[in-house]
Amino acid sequence: QVHLVESGGGLVQAGGSLRLSCSTSERTFSNYAMGWFRQAPGKEREFVSAITRSGERTYYADSVKGRFTINRDNTKKTVYLQMSSLRPEDTAVYYCAARFFVPSTGASEYSYWGQGTQVTVSS
């Protein structure tokens, strides 16, 4: 099992920034594509961003493109989501997830999930 631990969530005003982190002790971390998903109350989990194993390619939902940046540090076994220009509609629990080898925009394609971290954006 791949254990993922998230941090960095919190309360921020609209227009502000947060950086989420997701770390693992998994020694084969570089074999996994990583993704970020979010889930707001009463809604299904939705794709936010994903990154390939070595960080060569990144993918973003249209709703966050230009505002969020995903990156990873395989030495630190950590994936990050830098969020800027935050909006109240970004409020959700954010989850990181791992998928062996290649990334996907579908939550059901990921095998391992973090516990989630709450992001709340006030107006």
ZIVENBEL-V458821 format. One record per helix or strand of 3 or more residues. SS is the DSSP state (helix for helix, strand for strand). FROM is the first residue (numbers start at 1). TO is the last residue. Records with the same first field share a line. If there is no record, write none. Layout:
SS->FROM-TO  FROM-TO
This chain:
strand->4-7  10-13  18-24  32-39  46-51  58-60  68-73  78-83  92-100  117-122
helix->29-31  88-90  107-109
